[in-house]
Amino acid sequence: MNLYPALVLSALGQLPAIEMVSVSPPGANEVLVKIMAAGVCHTDLAAVRDARVCPVVLGHEGAGVVEAVGEGVVSSRPGDHVVINWQAKCGRCRHCLSGRRDLCEDVQGTSAPRVALDGQPLAVMLNAGCFCPYVVVPAQGAVAIRKDVPFEKAALLGCSVATGVGAVLYTARVAPGDTVVVIGTGGVGLNVVQGARLSNAGQVIAIDRDQERLAVASQIGATHCVNSGDMDAVGAVRAMTGGRGADHVFEVVGRPKLMADGIDMLARGGSLTLVGAAGRDEVLSIKPRSFMSRQQRVQGCIYGNVTPERDLPMFADWYIDGRLQLDLIGTYTVGLADVAKLFEPDYEHSGLRAIVAMES
């Protein structure tokens, strides 16, 4: 039996480590994918704090090549380049049947565990487990895209692009001319900025403490940048909007304090979209009377409410034709053996999004 290195989180509060695991062949309606590149998302890093099950193979933002397909698979075939979709819909719940597959109540995994450590089955993060050279996913979990997208860019499509661009296009439904504020310009936040540009928003105000990230934001769609380490971000947004506030605020960090700041930035009728993953026990307080009288709203966003089979190939097309600018976002690459160090609290790096190159 072949063994492969995989990044495994054994218990909450511990640092993940490379373990040698086995990967079983795909079952019916399942696909085996050789992962070529995987992005390191904040959700991966946060798993040390709040993973729902351990031990677990980490990683969910990936792209690769189909190695084999199980019985009944018609959506992809060996040799296809695919992006991992970690929200394979059930097609049976009330939301799927009503046309809101983005709200699926029973996201699918494989019919049985396909990864094992010392003969014992392992969970895989978000039905993916991309920090392993091979993954088995439901047929919907491998979305075929064009072959001229580099794998390190294709990987980004599967989470940071889908979540960020989708948050604008599908969750908030930003209209041309709307004022948009993006709090946090990491990998996902920068794609929120891109989504605002693609939606023909008016002002697009990016907020961060990192000047390097703000510089990238200004290159891919932000009309204004606020360094929150140097000034009061709420006051700056109010000043930039003539006191009116923003039509849409996206919080892409996951901190209740920044969410509260986002509420204070809203215009009458404005919406705050929560994209960043807060800790499971954290609480956001609001003043309901003010919220009611100003007719504002707070909404959650998971995976940008995208339709993966439609949107991931479309985003690949947008990258090739220049509408999606990803070359500035995935800015440094590590090998799988070095991924664990990214989880260390004092680890410092330059760049915006780490890309794991599986064959490096």
Secondary structure, DSSP 8 states (H G I E B T S, - for coil): ---EEEEEE-STTS--EEEEEEE----TTEEEEEEEEEE--HHHHHHHHH-SSSSEE---EEEEEEEEE-TT--S--TT-EEEE-S-B--S-SHHHHTT-GGG-SS-B--SS--EEETTEE-EEGGGT--SSSEEEEEGGGEEE--TTS-HHHHHHIIIIIHHHHHIIIIII---TT--EEEE--SHHHHHHHHHHHHTT-S-EEEEES-HHHHHHHHHHT-SEEEETTTS-HHHHHHHHTTTS-EEEEEE-S--HHHHHHHHHTEEEEEEEEE-S---TT------HHHHHHTT-EEEE-SGGG--HHHHHHHHHHHHHTTSS--TTTS-EEEEGGGGGGGGSTT----SS-EEEETT-
